[in-house]
Amino acid sequence: MSSTNRTNSADRHKYDYYVTPQKPILQFLNCFSKYENVFKNPNTKILDCCCGGDELHEASYPVAIRNIYGNVDMDLYDIREDSKADFKEDYLLADTKDRYDVIITNPPFDLSYDIIKKALDDVKMGGFVIMLLRLNYFGGKVRSNLWKEHMPKYCFVHNKRISFTDNGKTDSIEYCHMIWQKGYNPEFTDLQVIIDE
Ligand SMILES: C[S@@+](CC[C@H](N)C(=O)[O-])C[C@H]1O[C@@H](n2cnc3c(N)ncnc32)[C@H](O)[C@@H]1O
C-alpha cells in the first residue's frame, strides 16, 4: 500500500467514510416521491451536506438523485479533500441557513445528532431533512429531546441489510431513511418497509 493510500485509509476511518450503494437510495427516492413532490419540483434546491465520494467512487446521493430527476440544483459539502464535494468544509461550521428545500445524506454516525440538528435549523420552513440512519436510532436516552421537538414525518425501513463495502458484506444492522419536515412535528411517524427480496 502506498503512503498516499495509507493516509486515505486513516482519513476514511477518521471521518467515518462509507459509500452508500445506489440501489437502496433509488428505492427510497421512488417510494418517498409517491407521497411528496419536492424532488420533482424544478425550483427545489438540495444540499448533500456529507456527500462522500473519492477517486474511485461517485457521491452516492447526488448521482442517484440526478439519475431519477435529471440536472437538479444541488450543492455538495464534505470535510475530506479527496471527496467529490464542491465545498470541502466541515458542514457543522458552514453558513447554509435558509438556502435549501432538502438536506439529504448518510451522515457520519458519531456526528449524526449534531448534523441532524443543524440541518433542521438550516433547511427552509416546510423543507425536508432526510438522513440514512440505523433503525435503532429511535432508541437511547441521548436523543429523547430530538423526538420531543422533531418527530420524523416518515421512516422508510430497508428490510434488506445494506452493504457499505465494495465486497458486499453486511453487518447485523437494519437501516432506514428518516424524514423530517421543518415546522411539522407529528405525534407519530409514518413507517413503510421497502421490501427487497
Ligand atoms: C458515512 S459517509 C457517507 C458518504 C456519502 N454520503 C454516501 O452516502 O456514500 C460520511 C461522510 O461524511 C463526511 N464527513 C464527516 N464529517 C463531516 C463534517 N463535519 N462535515 C462534512 N462532511 C463530513 C465524511 O468524509 C464521509 O464522506
The ligand as a Gaussian input file, in Angstrom:
#p B3LYP/6-31G(d) Opt

LIG

0 1
 C      -20.984000       7.560000       6.111000
 S      -20.073000       8.532000       4.954000
 C      -21.319000       8.759000       3.710000
 C      -20.837000       9.347000       2.438000
 C      -21.951000       9.571000       1.397000
 N      -22.970000      10.470000       1.950000
 C      -22.595000       8.279000       0.997000
 O      -23.749000       8.087000       1.376000
 O      -21.958000       7.482000       0.306000
 C      -19.987000      10.102000       5.825000
 C      -19.313000      11.226000       5.050000
 O      -19.321000      12.381000       5.883000
 C      -18.126000      13.096000       5.703000
 N      -17.944000      13.938000       6.901000
 C      -17.501000      13.565000       8.135000
 N      -17.537000      14.618000       8.980000
 C      -18.011000      15.677000       8.254000
 C      -18.271000      17.043000       8.562000
 N      -18.053000      17.540000       9.811000
 N      -18.733000      17.857000       7.573000
 C      -18.946000      17.380000       6.321000
 N      -18.702000      16.089000       5.974000
 C      -18.254000      15.244000       6.923000
 C      -17.072000      12.015000       5.504000
 O      -15.930000      12.495000       4.864000
 C      -17.861000      10.995000       4.659000
 O      -17.683000      11.222000       3.283000

